[in-house]
Amino acid sequence: MTTRCPHYPTPTPFAAWLERQLTRKHRTAYWLAGQIQVDLHTVLDWFQGVIPGPILCERLAEVFHVPLATLYAVVGIPLGAPWELTARDWFTPPDITWSE
């Protein structure tokens, strides 16, 4: 099930957690990609050391029925970090003040 990159001979904590979740549910990376509406390669990249952004963390938390705080801990994002935003907040551009 796990696809590993030579640069990551052992899975990252997130990749190991994700593999356990999929195994526990008897599901595949392909199934997960469909559930969270991303390309299969996005999911496979997670097994190679890439971590999901905040929007996908929200979707993963829903699919696996875990608190978002738990998923952030596995991914390595501290609570209170700038990543702790809702999908709506993530796409709302900040106010920009121009100085002369």
C-alpha positions in Angstrom: 0.0 0.0 0.0 2.7 2.5 0.9 4.7 4.1 -1.9 7.9 5.5 -0.5 10.4 7.9 -2.2 14.1 7.1 -1.8 14.4 10.4 0.0 12.0 9.2 2.7 13.1 5.5 3.3 10.9 5.5 6.5 7.5 7.0 6.5 6.9 10.4 8.0 4.6 10.4 11.1 1.8 11.6 8.9 2.4 9.0 6.2 2.5 6.2 8.9 -0.7 7.6 10.5 -2.5 7.8 7.1 -1.5 4.2 6.2 -2.9 3.0 9.5 -6.1 4.8 9.0 -6.6 3.4 5.5 -5.6 -0.1 6.6 -8.0 0.1 9.6 -10.9 1.0 7.2 -9.7 -1.5 4.6 -9.5 1.3 2.0 -7.1 2.5 -0.6 -5.4 5.7 -1.5 -7.7 5.8 -4.6 -10.7 5.7 -2.3 -9.4 8.5 -0.1 -8.7 10.7 -3.2 -12.3 10.3 -4.2 -13.6 11.1 -0.7 -11.7 14.3 -0.3 -12.0 15.2 -4.0 -8.3 15.4 -5.0 -6.1 13.7 -7.6 -4.7 10.3 -6.6 -1.2 11.7 -7.0 -1.9 14.2 -4.2 -2.6 11.4 -1.8 0.4 9.4 -3.0 2.6 12.4 -2.4 1.7 12.3 1.2 3.3 8.9 1.5 6.5 10.5 0.1 6.8 13.2 2.7 4.4 16.0 1.5 1.9 17.2 4.1 -1.6 18.4 3.4 -2.6 22.0 3.7 -5.3 23.3 6.0 -8.3 22.7 3.7 -7.3 19.1 3.1 -6.6 18.6 6.8 -10.2 19.6 7.4 -11.4 17.1 4.8 -9.2 14.3 6.2 -10.5 14.9 9.8 -14.0 14.5 8.5 -13.3 11.4 6.5 -11.5 9.7 9.4 -13.7 11.1 12.1 -10.8 12.6 14.1 -10.6 16.1 15.7 -8.8 18.6 13.6 -6.4 19.2 16.5 -5.4 15.5 16.3 -4.7 15.7 12.6 -2.7 18.9 13.1 -0.6 17.1 15.7 0.1 14.2 13.4 0.9 16.5 10.5 3.2 18.6 12.8 1.3 21.9 12.8 1.0 23.5 16.2 -2.4 24.7 17.2 -2.6 28.4 16.9 -0.3 28.4 13.8 -1.4 30.4 10.8 -2.6 27.2 9.3 -5.4 27.0 11.8 -7.9 28.6 9.5 -11.2 27.5 8.0 -11.4 27.0 4.3 -13.3 30.3 4.0 -10.6 32.2 5.9 -7.8 30.6 3.8 -9.2 32.0 0.5 -10.1 35.4 1.9 -7.3 37.8 0.9 -5.8 39.9 3.7 -6.3 43.6 3.9 -3.4 45.3 2.2 -2.2 48.7 3.3 0.0 50.5 0.8 2.6 52.8 2.1 4.2 55.6 0.0 
